[in-house]
Amino acid sequence: MVHTLSKLLSPAAEAFRYFMLERAESHLADKYGRLLKLPPAPSVG
């Protein structure tokens, strides 16, 4: 999500932004995560 920081968002746009930040990542991961080829996590130790 991209917006200009120099402009205030309308209440509706701010609510949508909040919704996207809170919910969209997990929704997109559930729906499309299997299509991504992520590098293996680094080993700890």
CHARMM internal coordinates of N, CA and C (Angstrom, degrees):
IC EDIT
DIST 1 N 1 CA 1.4396
DIST 1 CA 1 C 1.5215
ANGL 1 N 1 CA 1 C 108.02
DIST 1 C 2 N 1.3094
ANGL 1 CA 1 C 2 N 115.57
DIHE 1 N 1 CA 1 C 2 N 134.02
DIST 2 N 2 CA 1.4587
ANGL 1 C 2 N 2 CA 121.30
DIHE 1 CA 1 C 2 N 2 CA -176.70
DIST 2 CA 2 C 1.5214
ANGL 2 N 2 CA 2 C 108.60
DIHE 1 C 2 N 2 CA 2 C -128.93
DIST 2 C 3 N 1.3230
ANGL 2 CA 2 C 3 N 115.17
DIHE 2 N 2 CA 2 C 3 N 135.59
DIST 3 N 3 CA 1.4614
ANGL 2 C 3 N 3 CA 119.70
DIHE 2 CA 2 C 3 N 3 CA 171.52
DIST 3 CA 3 C 1.5181
ANGL 3 N 3 CA 3 C 108.75
DIHE 2 C 3 N 3 CA 3 C -153.63
DIST 3 C 4 N 1.3223
ANGL 3 CA 3 C 4 N 115.77
DIHE 3 N 3 CA 3 C 4 N 159.65
DIST 4 N 4 CA 1.4479
ANGL 3 C 4 N 4 CA 121.34
DIHE 3 CA 3 C 4 N 4 CA -179.91
DIST 4 CA 4 C 1.5164
ANGL 4 N 4 CA 4 C 109.60
DIHE 3 C 4 N 4 CA 4 C -79.17
DIST 4 C 5 N 1.3198
ANGL 4 CA 4 C 5 N 116.73
DIHE 4 N 4 CA 4 C 5 N 123.16
DIST 5 N 5 CA 1.4605
ANGL 4 C 5 N 5 CA 120.62
DIHE 4 CA 4 C 5 N 5 CA -178.57
DIST 5 CA 5 C 1.5172
ANGL 5 N 5 CA 5 C 112.44
DIHE 4 C 5 N 5 CA 5 C -68.94
DIST 5 C 6 N 1.3285
ANGL 5 CA 5 C 6 N 117.44
DIHE 5 N 5 CA 5 C 6 N -19.06
DIST 6 N 6 CA 1.4597
ANGL 5 C 6 N 6 CA 120.19
DIHE 5 CA 5 C 6 N 6 CA -178.84
DIST 6 CA 6 C 1.5252
ANGL 6 N 6 CA 6 C 112.75
DIHE 5 C 6 N 6 CA 6 C -78.23
DIST 6 C 7 N 1.3198
ANGL 6 CA 6 C 7 N 118.01
DIHE 6 N 6 CA 6 C 7 N -8.02
DIST 7 N 7 CA 1.4677
ANGL 6 C 7 N 7 CA 121.91
DIHE 6 CA 6 C 7 N 7 CA 179.03
DIST 7 CA 7 C 1.5227
ANGL 7 N 7 CA 7 C 109.66
DIHE 6 C 7 N 7 CA 7 C -116.59
DIST 7 C 8 N 1.3104
ANGL 7 CA 7 C 8 N 115.44
DIHE 7 N 7 CA 7 C 8 N 140.21
DIST 8 N 8 CA 1.4576
ANGL 7 C 8 N 8 CA 120.08
DIHE 7 CA 7 C 8 N 8 CA 176.08
DIST 8 CA 8 C 1.5231
ANGL 8 N 8 CA 8 C 109.34
DIHE 7 C 8 N 8 CA 8 C -79.26
DIST 8 C 9 N 1.3220
ANGL 8 CA 8 C 9 N 115.85
DIHE 8 N 8 CA 8 C 9 N 140.01
DIST 9 N 9 CA 1.4575
ANGL 8 C 9 N 9 CA 120.22
DIHE 8 CA 8 C 9 N 9 CA 176.71
DIST 9 CA 9 C 1.5253
ANGL 9 N 9 CA 9 C 109.42
DIHE 8 C 9 N 9 CA 9 C -81.58
DIST 9 C 10 N 1.3174
ANGL 9 CA 9 C 10 N 115.74
DIHE 9 N 9 CA 9 C 10 N 148.77
DIST 10 N 10 CA 1.4626
ANGL 9 C 10 N 10 CA 119.90
DIHE 9 CA 9 C 10 N 10 CA 174.10
DIST 10 CA 10 C 1.5242
ANGL 10 N 10 CA 10 C 108.25
DIHE 9 C 10 N 10 CA 10 C -66.15
DIST 10 C 11 N 1.3251
ANGL 10 CA 10 C 11 N 118.35
DIHE 10 N 10 CA 10 C 11 N 161.29
DIST 11 N 11 CA 1.4653
ANGL 10 C 11 N 11 CA 119.40
DIHE 10 CA 10 C 11 N 11 CA 177.31
DIST 11 CA 11 C 1.5321
ANGL 11 N 11 CA 11 C 112.62
DIHE 10 C 11 N 11 CA 11 C -56.01
DIST 11 C 12 N 1.3127
ANGL 11 CA 11 C 12 N 117.89
DIHE 11 N 11 CA 11 C 12 N -38.58
DIST 12 N 12 CA 1.4684
ANGL 11 C 12 N 12 CA 120.78
DIHE 11 CA 11 C 12 N 12 CA 178.99
DIST 12 CA 12 C 1.5260
ANGL 12 N 12 CA 12 C 110.87
DIHE 11 C 12 N 12 CA 12 C -66.60
DIST 12 C 13 N 1.3256
ANGL 12 CA 12 C 13 N 117.07
DIHE 12 N 12 CA 12 C 13 N -42.88
DIST 13 N 13 CA 1.4596
ANGL 12 C 13 N 13 CA 120.90
DIHE 12 CA 12 C 13 N 13 CA 179.36
DIST 13 CA 13 C 1.5218
ANGL 13 N 13 CA 13 C 110.75
DIHE 12 C 13 N 13 CA 13 C -66.88
DIST 13 C 14 N 1.3245
ANGL 13 CA 13 C 14 N 117.00
DIHE 13 N 13 CA 13 C 14 N -38.86
DIST 14 N 14 CA 1.4628
ANGL 13 C 14 N 14 CA 120.29
DIHE 13 CA 13 C 14 N 14 CA 178.06
DIST 14 CA 14 C 1.5334
ANGL 14 N 14 CA 14 C 110.49
DIHE 13 C 14 N 14 CA 14 C -65.15
DIST 14 C 15 N 1.3219
ANGL 14 CA 14 C 15 N 117.49
DIHE 14 N 14 CA 14 C 15 N -40.13
DIST 15 N 15 CA 1.4647
ANGL 14 C 15 N 15 CA 120.84
DIHE 14 CA 14 C 15 N 15 CA 177.45
DIST 15 CA 15 C 1.5270
ANGL 15 N 15 CA 15 C 110.68
DIHE 14 C 15 N 15 CA 15 C -63.73
DIST 15 C 16 N 1.3289
ANGL 15 CA 15 C 16 N 117.02
DIHE 15 N 15 CA 15 C 16 N -41.62
DIST 16 N 16 CA 1.4568
ANGL 15 C 16 N 16 CA 121.09
DIHE 15 CA 15 C 16 N 16 CA 177.80
DIST 16 CA 16 C 1.5215
ANGL 16 N 16 CA 16 C 110.58
DIHE 15 C 16 N 16 CA 16 C -64.38
DIST 16 C 17 N 1.3285
ANGL 16 CA 16 C 17 N 116.87
DIHE 16 N 16 CA 16 C 17 N -43.24
DIST 17 N 17 CA 1.4629
ANGL 16 C 17 N 17 CA 121.27
DIHE 16 CA 16 C 17 N 17 CA 177.81
DIST 17 CA 17 C 1.5219
ANGL 17 N 17 CA 17 C 110.65
DIHE 16 C 17 N 17 CA 17 C -58.99
DIST 17 C 18 N 1.3185
ANGL 17 CA 17 C 18 N 116.24
DIHE 17 N 17 CA 17 C 18 N -45.58
DIST 18 N 18 CA 1.4666
ANGL 17 C 18 N 18 CA 120.82
DIHE 17 CA 17 C 18 N 18 CA 179.18
DIST 18 CA 18 C 1.5338
ANGL 18 N 18 CA 18 C 110.17
DIHE 17 C 18 N 18 CA 18 C -61.65
DIST 18 C 19 N 1.3286
ANGL 18 CA 18 C 19 N 116.62
DIHE 18 N 18 CA 18 C 19 N -45.27
DIST 19 N 19 CA 1.4591
ANGL 18 C 19 N 19 CA 121.02
DIHE 18 CA 18 C 19 N 19 CA 178.75
DIST 19 CA 19 C 1.5262
ANGL 19 N 19 CA 19 C 110.68
DIHE 18 C 19 N 19 CA 19 C -58.80
DIST 19 C 20 N 1.3173
ANGL 19 CA 19 C 20 N 116.16
DIHE 19 N 19 CA 19 C 20 N -46.46
DIST 20 N 20 CA 1.4643
ANGL 19 C 20 N 20 CA 119.77
DIHE 19 CA 19 C 20 N 20 CA -179.04
DIST 20 CA 20 C 1.5229
ANGL 20 N 20 CA 20 C 111.11
DIHE 19 C 20 N 20 CA 20 C -62.04
DIST 20 C 21 N 1.3161
ANGL 20 CA 20 C 21 N 117.96
DIHE 20 N 20 CA 20 C 21 N -43.74
DIST 21 N 21 CA 1.4569
ANGL 20 C 21 N 21 CA 121.01
DIHE 20 CA 20 C 21 N 21 CA -179.18
DIST 21 CA 21 C 1.5273
ANGL 21 N 21 CA 21 C 111.53
DIHE 20 C 21 N 21 CA 21 C -66.16
DIST 21 C 22 N 1.3177
ANGL 21 CA 21 C 22 N 116.80
DIHE 21 N 21 CA 21 C 22 N -36.37
DIST 22 N 22 CA 1.4665
ANGL 21 C 22 N 22 CA 120.68
DIHE 21 CA 21 C 22 N 22 CA -176.94
DIST 22 CA 22 C 1.5286
ANGL 22 N 22 CA 22 C 113.19
DIHE 21 C 22 N 22 CA 22 C -82.10
DIST 22 C 23 N 1.3096
ANGL 22 CA 22 C 23 N 118.48
DIHE 22 N 22 CA 22 C 23 N -35.67
DIST 23 N 23 CA 1.4645
ANGL 22 C 23 N 23 CA 121.39
DIHE 22 CA 22 C 23 N 23 CA -169.09
DIST 23 CA 23 C 1.5164
ANGL 23 N 23 CA 23 C 116.22
DIHE 22 C 23 N 23 CA 23 C -116.67
DIST 23 C 24 N 1.3037
ANGL 23 CA 23 C 24 N 117.39
DIHE 23 N 23 CA 23 C 24 N -29.94
DIST 24 N 24 CA 1.4638
ANGL 23 C 24 N 24 CA 119.50
DIHE 23 CA 23 C 24 N 24 CA -170.17
DIST 24 CA 24 C 1.5229
ANGL 24 N 24 CA 24 C 112.86
DIHE 23 C 24 N 24 CA 24 C -66.91
DIST 24 C 25 N 1.3209
ANGL 24 CA 24 C 25 N 118.30
DIHE 24 N 24 CA 24 C 25 N -37.77
DIST 25 N 25 CA 1.4595
ANGL 24 C 25 N 25 CA 119.82
DIHE 24 CA 24 C 25 N 25 CA -176.71
DIST 25 CA 25 C 1.5272
ANGL 25 N 25 CA 25 C 111.30
DIHE 24 C 25 N 25 CA 25 C -59.59
DIST 25 C 26 N 1.3306
ANGL 25 CA 25 C 26 N 117.44
DIHE 25 N 25 CA 25 C 26 N -48.31
DIST 26 N 26 CA 1.4648
ANGL 25 C 26 N 26 CA 119.34
DIHE 25 CA 25 C 26 N 26 CA -179.26
DIST 26 CA 26 C 1.5312
ANGL 26 N 26 CA 26 C 111.17
DIHE 25 C 26 N 26 CA 26 C -68.08
DIST 26 C 27 N 1.3372
ANGL 26 CA 26 C 27 N 116.74
DIHE 26 N 26 CA 26 C 27 N -36.60
DIST 27 N 27 CA 1.4630
ANGL 26 C 27 N 27 CA 120.00
DIHE 26 CA 26 C 27 N 27 CA 177.97
DIST 27 CA 27 C 1.5262
ANGL 27 N 27 CA 27 C 110.77
DIHE 26 C 27 N 27 CA 27 C -62.95
DIST 27 C 28 N 1.3244
ANGL 27 CA 27 C 28 N 116.53
DIHE 27 N 27 CA 27 C 28 N -47.09
DIST 28 N 28 CA 1.4668
ANGL 27 C 28 N 28 CA 120.00
DIHE 27 CA 27 C 28 N 28 CA 179.90
DIST 28 CA 28 C 1.5241
ANGL 28 N 28 CA 28 C 111.24
DIHE 27 C 28 N 28 CA 28 C -65.75
DIST 28 C 29 N 1.3290
ANGL 28 CA 28 C 29 N 117.24
DIHE 28 N 28 CA 28 C 29 N -37.66
DIST 29 N 29 CA 1.4631
ANGL 28 C 29 N 29 CA 120.07
DIHE 28 CA 28 C 29 N 29 CA 178.20
DIST 29 CA 29 C 1.5259
ANGL 29 N 29 CA 29 C 110.54
DIHE 28 C 29 N 29 CA 29 C -65.03
DIST 29 C 30 N 1.3344
ANGL 29 CA 29 C 30 N 117.22
DIHE 29 N 29 CA 29 C 30 N -42.03
DIST 30 N 30 CA 1.4643
ANGL 29 C 30 N 30 CA 120.56
DIHE 29 CA 29 C 30 N 30 CA 178.58
DIST 30 CA 30 C 1.5224
ANGL 30 N 30 CA 30 C 111.01
DIHE 29 C 30 N 30 CA 30 C -63.87
DIST 30 C 31 N 1.3229
ANGL 30 CA 30 C 31 N 116.46
DIHE 30 N 30 CA 30 C 31 N -42.01
DIST 31 N 31 CA 1.4537
ANGL 30 C 31 N 31 CA 120.44
DIHE 30 CA 30 C 31 N 31 CA -174.49
DIST 31 CA 31 C 1.5342
ANGL 31 N 31 CA 31 C 113.09
DIHE 30 C 31 N 31 CA 31 C -80.60
DIST 31 C 32 N 1.3412
ANGL 31 CA 31 C 32 N 117.24
DIHE 31 N 31 CA 31 C 32 N -38.91
DIST 32 N 32 CA 1.4552
ANGL 31 C 32 N 32 CA 120.22
DIHE 31 CA 31 C 32 N 32 CA -171.87
DIST 32 CA 32 C 1.5257
ANGL 32 N 32 CA 32 C 113.98
DIHE 31 C 32 N 32 CA 32 C -121.24
DIST 32 C 33 N 1.3054
ANGL 32 CA 32 C 33 N 118.69
DIHE 32 N 32 CA 32 C 33 N -2.78
DIST 33 N 33 CA 1.4523
ANGL 32 C 33 N 33 CA 121.70
DIHE 32 CA 32 C 33 N 33 CA -175.55
DIST 33 CA 33 C 1.5136
ANGL 33 N 33 CA 33 C 113.48
DIHE 32 C 33 N 33 CA 33 C -58.59
DIST 33 C 34 N 1.3123
ANGL 33 CA 33 C 34 N 117.12
DIHE 33 N 33 CA 33 C 34 N -34.67
DIST 34 N 34 CA 1.4677
ANGL 33 C 34 N 34 CA 120.06
DIHE 33 CA 33 C 34 N 34 CA -179.82
DIST 34 CA 34 C 1.5153
ANGL 34 N 34 CA 34 C 111.80
DIHE 33 C 34 N 34 CA 34 C -66.57
DIST 34 C 35 N 1.3295
ANGL 34 CA 34 C 35 N 117.35
DIHE 34 N 34 CA 34 C 35 N -18.67
DIST 35 N 35 CA 1.4648
ANGL 34 C 35 N 35 CA 121.08
DIHE 34 CA 34 C 35 N 35 CA 179.88
DIST 35 CA 35 C 1.5249
ANGL 35 N 35 CA 35 C 112.33
DIHE 34 C 35 N 35 CA 35 C -83.63
DIST 35 C 36 N 1.3255
ANGL 35 CA 35 C 36 N 116.56
DIHE 35 N 35 CA 35 C 36 N -15.48
DIST 36 N 36 CA 1.4658
ANGL 35 C 36 N 36 CA 120.66
DIHE 35 CA 35 C 36 N 36 CA -177.98
DIST 36 CA 36 C 1.5198
ANGL 36 N 36 CA 36 C 110.25
DIHE 35 C 36 N 36 CA 36 C -87.30
DIST 36 C 37 N 1.3051
ANGL 36 CA 36 C 37 N 115.31
DIHE 36 N 36 CA 36 C 37 N 141.02
DIST 37 N 37 CA 1.4666
ANGL 36 C 37 N 37 CA 120.36
DIHE 36 CA 36 C 37 N 37 CA 174.04
DIST 37 CA 37 C 1.5217
ANGL 37 N 37 CA 37 C 106.64
DIHE 36 C 37 N 37 CA 37 C -107.29
DIST 37 C 38 N 1.3234
ANGL 37 CA 37 C 38 N 116.30
DIHE 37 N 37 CA 37 C 38 N 97.54
DIST 38 N 38 CA 1.4516
ANGL 37 C 38 N 38 CA 121.23
DIHE 37 CA 37 C 38 N 38 CA -177.61
DIST 38 CA 38 C 1.5240
ANGL 38 N 38 CA 38 C 109.81
DIHE 37 C 38 N 38 CA 38 C -90.45
DIST 38 C 39 N 1.3187
ANGL 38 CA 38 C 39 N 117.03
DIHE 38 N 38 CA 38 C 39 N 147.08
DIST 39 N 39 CA 1.4676
ANGL 38 C 39 N 39 CA 119.11
DIHE 38 CA 38 C 39 N 39 CA 176.71
DIST 39 CA 39 C 1.5250
ANGL 39 N 39 CA 39 C 109.50
DIHE 38 C 39 N 39 CA 39 C -67.54
DIST 39 C 40 N 1.3289
ANGL 39 CA 39 C 40 N 117.88
DIHE 39 N 39 CA 39 C 40 N 152.22
DIST 40 N 40 CA 1.4593
ANGL 39 C 40 N 40 CA 119.54
DIHE 39 CA 39 C 40 N 40 CA 178.99
DIST 40 CA 40 C 1.5188
ANGL 40 N 40 CA 40 C 111.02
DIHE 39 C 40 N 40 CA 40 C -62.70
DIST 40 C 41 N 1.3264
ANGL 40 CA 40 C 41 N 115.82
DIHE 40 N 40 CA 40 C 41 N 148.08
DIST 41 N 41 CA 1.4545
ANGL 40 C 41 N 41 CA 121.06
DIHE 40 CA 40 C 41 N 41 CA 178.74
DIST 41 CA 41 C 1.5296
ANGL 41 N 41 CA 41 C 109.26
DIHE 40 C 41 N 41 CA 41 C -67.13
DIST 41 C 42 N 1.3288
ANGL 41 CA 41 C 42 N 117.02
DIHE 41 N 41 CA 41 C 42 N 142.24
DIST 42 N 42 CA 1.4712
ANGL 41 C 42 N 42 CA 118.76
DIHE 41 CA 41 C 42 N 42 CA 179.11
DIST 42 CA 42 C 1.5313
ANGL 42 N 42 CA 42 C 110.24
DIHE 41 C 42 N 42 CA 42 C -65.81
DIST 42 C 43 N 1.3152
ANGL 42 CA 42 C 43 N 114.98
DIHE 42 N 42 CA 42 C 43 N 144.30
DIST 43 N 43 CA 1.4742
ANGL 42 C 43 N 43 CA 118.76
DIHE 42 CA 42 C 43 N 43 CA 179.12
DIST 43 CA 43 C 1.5119
ANGL 43 N 43 CA 43 C 109.82
DIHE 42 C 43 N 43 CA 43 C -76.48
DIST 43 C 44 N 1.3184
ANGL 43 CA 43 C 44 N 115.76
DIHE 43 N 43 CA 43 C 44 N 146.99
DIST 44 N 44 CA 1.4696
ANGL 43 C 44 N 44 CA 121.99
DIHE 43 CA 43 C 44 N 44 CA -179.81
DIST 44 CA 44 C 1.5174
ANGL 44 N 44 CA 44 C 108.11
DIHE 43 C 44 N 44 CA 44 C -102.63
DIST 44 C 45 N 1.3097
ANGL 44 CA 44 C 45 N 115.10
DIHE 44 N 44 CA 44 C 45 N 132.59
DIST 45 N 45 CA 1.4624
ANGL 44 C 45 N 45 CA 116.71
DIHE 44 CA 44 C 45 N 45 CA 175.05
DIST 45 CA 45 C 1.4519
ANGL 45 N 45 CA 45 C 116.35
DIHE 44 C 45 N 45 CA 45 C 132.93
END
COOR INIT
IC SEED 1 N 1 CA 1 C
IC BUILD
